[in-house]
Amino acid sequence: MSLRNALRAGTSDCHADVDALFGRFDLGREADYRAFLSAHARAVPAVEIALENSGIERLIPDWHERRRRDLLVDDLAAMNAPLPPSLAAPDMPDDASLLGAVYVLEGSKLGGAMLAKAVGDGLPAAYLSPFGPKGGMKAFMDMLDASGADEATAVEAARAIFALFHKAAAMELEMAAS
């Protein structure tokens, strides 16, 4: 099985769970959209920084074109929303872990492009807007399959990143309900 297929199969339950949880935010409503961005801000910067500290640019030379934390911070600032405290990113001690984590972030970009259409008029949406190197997703998927990385380790890392997003969304939904 290719690594991309192993990741897809090994994280499908997590992916569906996180999608359902984030689907509870109405991106057309400013308060919900702010909470949605805050949830992402609890996870994305921590994961991106952990990836960089673990040497992701060695595996993905165009990493600087792929990261999104600055766009996320800018969108929150445009809404006069404070940056929430980050959750702790899991350890990523090897290439398979790095690739599993990036798999989740890259997939999030695809989902974000679809979600951008639901953002309310006048609300900032740079974080959700498509960007990155042309052909970046295909290049990443091809690199995944050619990497020879351990499938089980990559899947475990991806599941940990999905769990981080789940925790972040649950925190924001709980705060909104109180």
N, C-alpha and C positions, 0 to 999 in steps of 0.2 A: 504494500500500500504506500502511496506517496505520502510525504509528510503533510502536505496540505489536506489530503483526505483524512489522514489520521487525526489532525487537529480539528477538522470539521466534525468528524464522527465523535471524537472524544470530548468535545465541548458543546455539542448541540443542546444538551439539557441546560447547561449554564447559560448559553446564549439565549435560549427561549425564556429562561427565568429573568435574566437581566432586561431583555426587551420588554417583557410584560411589566416589570417594575417601572422602567423608565417611560413606558407607555401611559402611565397614570398621570404624567405631567401634561397639561394642556399648553403647548408651546405658543398658542395664540393669546394666552393670558400672561401679562407681564410678570405677575408674582410666581406663577408656575414656571415660566421660562427662566426666571432668575434662580429659582430653586434647582431646576434642571442643570443650569450652568454651574451652580455651586456644587452640586453633586459631582459633576465632572472635574471641577477644580479640586475636590478632595482626593482624586485619584490620579488624573493625568499628569500633573507636574511631578508628583512623587515617582511615578513609574518612568517618565521620561528621564528624570535626573538619575534614577537608579540604573537605567539602561546606559546612560552616558558614563556614569562612574564605573560601569562594568565593561566598557569598551565597545559599545554597539557600532561605533563608526568604523571599527576594524572589519565588521561583517557587512555593514550597510554604509558605504562611503557617502551616499547622498542623504544621510540621516538628518542633517541640518535643514534640508528642504522638506522633510516629512514631519518634523515635530510641530506640535500645535499649542503648547502651553502659553506662548506669548499672545496668540490670538484669543485664547480663552480668557486670559487676564485682561486683555483689552476690552473684550465684550462685557465682562463684569464691571470694569471701570466705567464704561459708557453708560451702564445702568446704575451707576453710583452704588454698586453692591460691593461689600468688602470681600476680600479673598478669604475663604474659610481655611481653617487649619487642615493640613494635608494628613491623610492616613499614611501609615507606613507601608511602603512597597515591599513585597517579598524579596528575599535574596535571589539573585540571578547569577549563580557561580560558574555557569558554563554556557557554551554557545547554544545548546538546545534550549536552555531556559530563556536566553535572550530572544531567540527566534519565536518561542511560544508567546512571550510577552508582546513582541512587536506584532504578531499575528492578530492579537486582540485589538491593539491600537489601530492597525491598518484597516481592519474590518469595521471599526468604529467610524472611520472616515467615510466608508461607503454608506453606512447607515445615516450618518450625519448629513450627507448630501441629499438624501430623501427627506429627512426631517426638516431641513432648511426651508422647505416649501410651506411648512406649517407654522413657522415663526411669525408672530404678529407684525403687522405693518409698523415700521418705524423702530423696530427692535434690532439691535446689532446681531449679525449672524455670521461674522467672519469665521468663527470657530467651526461652524457647520458647513461652510461653503467649500466646495471641492477645490483642492489645491495639491501641490506637490509636483514631483517630477513627472513629465509626460510619460505615460506607460509604466508608472511607478508600481501599481498594484500587480500587473503582470510580471514585471521584473522581480518583484518581491516573491511572488508565488513560484516562479521558476527557480529562484535562488533557494527557497525553502526545499524544494524537491531535489535540488542538486547538492544540498548541504551535507547529507549523510548524518545529520543530527539524530540523536536518540529520540524516537517517537514518544516513548513513555515520559521522558523528562520534559519534552516540549509541551506535551498535553498537560502535564501536572502544572507547569508554569502558567500556561494559558488559563487553566481553571482557577489558579490563584489570582490572576488579574481580573477575571470575571467576578470572583468573590469580592475583590476590592471594590469594583464598580457596584456590586449588589449592596455592599455595606454602605457605600456613599449615598446611593439612592435612598436606601431605607432610612438613613439618618435625616436626609432632607425632607422626605415624606412625613416622618414622625414629627419633625419641627413644625412643618406646615399644619399638621393636624392639631397641634397643641396651642 
